[in-house]
């Protein structure tokens, strides 16, 4: 058998130490499992303390994480059992928490990461699912366009007549546009952008991230998206559109532009998470295949009680009054 240290799989983009450093200002933590002189596995996370609770979760801008494991050589069954054992050991080293949440791509490690769900389930965690669409952009562009719904193609062609696509090298411009669009709709961002300029800079230095914008003839942006890539996959990480511009094709055009960029780089394109049936209808029009992610959660009794009370209070506030 070969020395396992010579066969360590390449980390996903989100497992890279430079990514974790940039996204967290170096404040991330991780547990490790070593066998002899080589690293068998690691599980990164951040610790967030809020209102008396300790949460273990993924860093900002990091949409997938979970265990990174060297399952070694051998038959698939042997590698699977190695991975299962390593993930259990990683879980057992996690510090105390009130709430835990991470999303895992089960296709990594030749699909063996699917067994991670069993390891977490064995340790009392809940294993849920999240869905995404993935497009193999290594196909020719004509086939990729033909694979789209005809209405999506129409929106792209009309948008091409109205807008130009440009690369934006200023992260502050993206932040300003993103935040401004939220303010126009009286919404608050759940995203903390403090580390975005650092993350953007690190990605640009490694040629694995860029901002694309759909611009009007006067140069004003209508929509922007931030793309990152690594490990053979491009991720549609963030997108925002001006709500006060009459438009129904700029985002379609941005996605098509991202597909062409992924095609140039020979990558898969992950549309990065589907949370509603409406989003699914929109994204399915680009011709991708449905993929499943594992969402791992766990919470303590006190945390669950507090969250249940919050839910009851919210429902009470939104219920119609019998005196109205």
C-alpha positions as CSV (number, residue, x, y, z in Angstrom):
1,X,0.0,0.0,0.0
2,X,1.2,3.5,-0.9
3,X,2.1,6.0,1.8
4,X,-1.3,7.7,2.5
5,X,0.5,11.1,2.9
6,X,1.3,10.9,-0.8
7,X,-2.3,10.5,-1.8
8,X,-4.1,13.3,0.1
9,X,-7.0,14.5,-2.1
10,X,-7.1,18.2,-3.1
11,X,-9.3,20.2,-0.8
12,X,-12.4,21.9,-2.1
13,X,-12.2,25.6,-2.5
14,X,-14.0,26.2,0.8
15,X,-11.6,23.8,2.7
16,X,-8.5,25.7,1.6
17,X,-6.8,27.3,4.5
18,X,-6.3,30.6,2.7
19,X,-10.1,30.8,2.0
20,X,-10.9,30.1,5.7
21,X,-8.2,32.6,6.8
22,X,-9.6,35.3,4.5
23,X,-13.3,34.7,5.3
24,X,-12.8,34.8,9.0
25,X,-9.8,37.1,9.6
26,X,-8.0,33.9,10.8
27,X,-10.5,33.2,13.6
28,X,-11.7,29.8,12.3
29,X,-11.1,26.6,14.3
30,X,-10.9,23.0,13.3
31,X,-10.5,19.5,14.7
32,X,-8.1,17.0,13.3
33,X,-7.5,13.2,13.2
34,X,-4.0,12.0,12.6
35,X,-2.8,8.5,11.9
36,X,0.9,8.3,12.5
37,X,2.6,11.2,10.7
38,X,-0.2,12.0,8.2
39,X,-3.4,14.0,8.5
40,X,-6.4,11.6,8.1
41,X,-9.1,14.3,8.4
42,X,-10.0,17.8,9.5
43,X,-13.3,19.6,10.1
44,X,-13.2,23.4,10.1
45,X,-15.8,25.6,11.7
46,X,-16.3,29.0,13.3
47,X,-17.6,29.6,16.8
48,X,-20.3,32.3,17.1
49,X,-21.4,33.4,20.6
50,X,-24.8,35.2,20.6
51,X,-27.3,35.8,23.3
52,X,-25.6,33.3,25.6
53,X,-25.5,30.5,23.0
54,X,-22.5,28.9,21.4
55,X,-22.9,28.1,17.7
56,X,-20.6,26.1,15.5
57,X,-21.2,26.9,11.8
58,X,-19.6,27.7,8.5
59,X,-17.6,31.0,7.9
60,X,-19.2,33.8,5.9
61,X,-19.4,33.3,2.1
62,X,-18.7,29.6,2.7
63,X,-21.7,27.7,1.4
64,X,-20.3,24.2,1.7
65,X,-17.8,22.7,4.2
66,X,-18.0,19.5,6.3
67,X,-15.2,17.1,6.9
68,X,-12.1,16.9,4.6
69,X,-10.9,13.3,4.7
70,X,-8.1,11.3,3.2
71,X,-9.8,8.0,2.8
72,X,-6.6,6.4,1.5
73,X,-6.2,3.8,-1.2
74,X,-7.9,0.5,-1.5
75,X,-11.3,-0.9,-2.5
76,X,-14.3,1.5,-2.3
77,X,-15.7,-0.4,0.7
78,X,-12.4,-0.1,2.5
79,X,-12.1,3.6,1.8
80,X,-15.8,4.2,2.8
81,X,-15.2,2.5,6.2
82,X,-12.0,4.6,6.6
83,X,-13.9,7.7,6.0
84,X,-16.7,6.7,8.3
85,X,-14.3,6.0,11.1
86,X,-12.4,9.3,10.6
87,X,-15.6,11.4,10.5
88,X,-16.8,9.9,13.7
89,X,-13.5,10.7,15.3
90,X,-13.7,14.3,14.1
91,X,-17.3,14.7,15.5
92,X,-16.2,13.3,18.8
93,X,-13.6,16.1,19.1
94,X,-16.0,19.0,18.5
95,X,-16.2,21.5,21.4
96,X,-19.5,21.8,23.4
97,X,-22.1,23.8,21.5
98,X,-25.8,24.8,21.6
99,X,-26.3,24.7,17.9
100,X,-24.4,23.2,15.0
101,X,-25.0,23.6,11.3
102,X,-22.9,22.7,8.2
103,X,-23.7,21.8,4.6
104,X,-21.7,19.0,2.8
105,X,-21.2,18.2,-0.8
106,X,-21.7,14.3,-0.9
107,X,-20.1,14.0,-4.3
108,X,-16.5,14.8,-3.0
109,X,-14.0,12.0,-2.4
110,X,-15.5,10.0,-5.4
111,X,-18.9,10.2,-3.8
112,X,-17.8,8.7,-0.5
113,X,-18.7,11.8,1.4
114,X,-22.3,10.6,1.3
115,X,-21.3,8.3,4.2
116,X,-20.6,11.4,6.3
117,X,-24.4,11.7,6.9
118,X,-24.4,8.3,8.6
119,X,-21.5,9.3,10.8
120,X,-23.3,12.4,12.0
121,X,-26.6,10.5,12.4
122,X,-24.8,7.9,14.5
123,X,-23.7,10.7,16.8
124,X,-27.2,12.2,17.2
125,X,-27.1,14.9,14.6
126,X,-30.0,15.5,12.2
127,X,-29.3,15.0,8.5
128,X,-31.4,17.1,6.1
129,X,-31.1,17.9,2.5
130,X,-30.6,21.0,0.3
131,X,-30.8,21.0,-3.5
132,X,-28.9,22.8,-6.2
133,X,-28.6,22.7,-10.0
134,X,-25.2,21.8,-11.6
135,X,-24.3,22.4,-15.3
136,X,-21.4,20.6,-16.9
137,X,-19.9,23.5,-18.8
138,X,-17.3,21.3,-20.5
139,X,-19.8,20.7,-23.2
140,X,-19.8,23.0,-26.3
141,X,-21.6,26.3,-25.9
142,X,-24.2,25.5,-28.6
143,X,-25.3,22.4,-26.7
144,X,-25.4,24.3,-23.4
145,X,-27.6,27.0,-25.0
146,X,-29.8,24.4,-26.6
147,X,-30.3,22.7,-23.2
148,X,-32.0,25.7,-21.8
149,X,-35.8,26.4,-21.8
150,X,-36.8,28.5,-24.8
151,X,-38.0,31.3,-22.6
152,X,-34.6,31.5,-20.9
153,X,-32.9,31.8,-24.2
154,X,-35.3,34.6,-25.2
155,X,-34.6,36.5,-22.1
156,X,-30.8,36.2,-22.7
157,X,-31.1,37.4,-26.3
158,X,-33.2,40.4,-25.3
159,X,-30.9,41.3,-22.4
160,X,-27.9,41.1,-24.8
161,X,-29.4,43.9,-26.8
162,X,-29.8,46.1,-23.7
163,X,-26.8,45.4,-21.5
164,X,-23.1,44.8,-21.7
165,X,-21.2,42.4,-19.3
166,X,-18.2,43.7,-17.6
167,X,-15.7,42.4,-15.0
168,X,-15.7,44.6,-11.8
169,X,-12.4,44.7,-9.9
170,X,-13.7,46.9,-7.1
171,X,-15.2,44.9,-4.2
172,X,-16.5,48.0,-2.5
173,X,-18.6,48.7,-5.6
174,X,-20.2,45.3,-5.3
175,X,-20.9,45.8,-1.6
176,X,-22.4,49.3,-2.2
177,X,-24.6,47.9,-5.0
178,X,-25.7,44.9,-3.0
179,X,-26.5,46.9,0.1
180,X,-28.2,49.7,-1.8
181,X,-30.5,47.2,-3.5
182,X,-31.5,45.8,-0.1
183,X,-32.2,49.3,1.3
184,X,-34.5,50.0,-1.7
185,X,-36.7,47.0,-0.7
186,X,-36.5,47.8,3.1
187,X,-34.6,44.5,3.7
188,X,-31.6,43.9,6.0
189,X,-28.6,41.9,4.8
190,X,-27.8,38.7,6.7
191,X,-24.4,38.9,5.2
192,X,-21.5,40.6,7.0
193,X,-19.3,42.1,4.3
194,X,-16.4,43.1,6.5
195,X,-14.1,40.4,5.1
196,X,-15.4,40.5,1.5
197,X,-12.6,42.8,0.2
198,X,-9.9,40.5,1.7
199,X,-11.6,37.4,0.3
200,X,-12.0,39.1,-3.1
201,X,-8.3,40.1,-3.1
202,X,-7.2,36.5,-2.2
203,X,-9.4,35.0,-4.9
204,X,-8.1,37.4,-7.5
205,X,-4.5,36.7,-6.6
206,X,-5.2,33.0,-7.3
207,X,-7.4,33.7,-10.3
208,X,-10.4,31.9,-8.8
209,X,-13.0,34.6,-8.4
210,X,-14.5,37.6,-10.2
211,X,-17.4,40.0,-10.1
212,X,-19.5,40.2,-13.3
213,X,-21.9,43.0,-13.9
214,X,-24.7,43.7,-16.4
215,X,-24.4,47.4,-17.3
216,X,-26.8,49.8,-19.0
217,X,-25.5,51.9,-21.8
218,X,-24.6,54.7,-19.4
219,X,-22.5,52.3,-17.3
220,X,-25.0,52.0,-14.4
221,X,-25.2,48.4,-13.1
222,X,-28.5,46.5,-13.3
223,X,-27.3,43.3,-11.7
224,X,-24.0,41.8,-10.4
225,X,-22.9,38.4,-9.4
226,X,-19.8,37.1,-7.6
227,X,-18.3,33.9,-8.9
228,X,-15.7,31.7,-7.3
229,X,-14.1,28.4,-8.4
230,X,-11.9,25.6,-7.3
231,X,-11.7,21.8,-7.3
232,X,-13.3,21.7,-10.8
233,X,-16.4,23.6,-9.8
234,X,-17.5,27.2,-10.2
235,X,-20.0,28.5,-7.7
236,X,-22.7,31.2,-8.2
237,X,-21.9,32.5,-4.8
238,X,-23.9,35.8,-4.6
239,X,-26.1,37.9,-6.9
240,X,-28.0,41.1,-6.6
241,X,-30.3,43.0,-9.0
242,X,-31.5,46.6,-8.9
243,X,-35.2,46.5,-7.9
244,X,-36.1,49.8,-9.4
245,X,-35.1,49.0,-13.0
246,X,-37.7,47.5,-15.2
247,X,-35.9,44.3,-16.3
248,X,-36.4,40.6,-16.5
249,X,-33.3,39.4,-18.3
250,X,-30.2,40.8,-16.6
251,X,-29.8,37.9,-14.2
252,X,-30.4,35.4,-17.0
253,X,-27.6,37.1,-19.0
254,X,-25.3,37.0,-16.0
255,X,-25.8,33.3,-15.5
256,X,-25.2,32.7,-19.2
257,X,-22.0,34.8,-19.0
258,X,-20.9,32.7,-16.0
259,X,-21.6,29.5,-17.9
260,X,-19.4,30.7,-20.7
261,X,-16.7,31.6,-18.3
262,X,-16.9,28.1,-16.7
263,X,-16.8,26.7,-20.2
264,X,-13.5,28.5,-20.9
265,X,-12.1,27.1,-17.7
266,X,-13.4,23.6,-18.2
267,X,-15.5,23.6,-15.0
268,X,-18.8,22.4,-13.7
269,X,-21.1,25.3,-12.7
270,X,-23.0,25.0,-9.5
271,X,-26.0,27.4,-9.1
272,X,-25.4,27.1,-5.4
273,X,-28.5,26.2,-3.4
274,X,-32.2,26.1,-4.1
275,X,-34.4,27.2,-1.2
276,X,-37.9,27.6,-2.8
277,X,-39.9,26.1,-5.6
278,X,-39.9,29.4,-7.3
279,X,-36.1,29.5,-7.4
280,X,-36.1,25.9,-8.6
281,X,-38.4,26.8,-11.5
282,X,-36.1,29.7,-12.5
283,X,-32.8,27.9,-12.2
284,X,-34.1,24.7,-13.8
285,X,-34.5,26.7,-17.0
286,X,-30.8,26.7,-17.5
287,X,-30.6,23.0,-18.2
288,X,-28.7,21.8,-15.2
289,X,-29.0,18.5,-13.2
290,X,-30.5,18.4,-9.7
291,X,-27.9,17.6,-7.1
292,X,-28.3,17.0,-3.4
293,X,-26.3,18.4,-0.5
294,X,-26.4,17.2,3.1
295,X,-27.4,19.7,5.8
296,X,-26.1,18.6,9.2
297,X,-27.7,20.2,12.3
298,X,-27.8,19.6,16.0
299,X,-29.1,21.6,19.0
300,X,-29.3,21.5,22.7
301,X,-32.5,21.4,24.8
302,X,-32.3,25.0,26.0
303,X,-31.6,26.3,22.5
304,X,-34.6,24.4,21.2
305,X,-36.9,25.7,23.9
306,X,-35.8,29.3,23.2
307,X,-36.3,28.9,19.5
308,X,-39.8,27.3,20.0
309,X,-40.8,30.3,22.1
310,X,-39.6,32.7,19.4
311,X,-41.7,30.9,16.9
312,X,-44.8,31.1,19.1
313,X,-44.2,34.8,19.6
314,X,-43.7,35.5,15.9
315,X,-46.9,33.6,15.0
316,X,-48.8,35.4,17.7
317,X,-47.7,38.8,16.3
318,X,-48.7,37.8,12.7
319,X,-52.1,36.3,13.7
320,X,-55.1,38.5,12.7
321,X,-56.8,40.1,15.7
322,X,-60.4,39.1,16.4
323,X,-61.2,42.7,17.2
324,X,-60.1,44.2,13.9
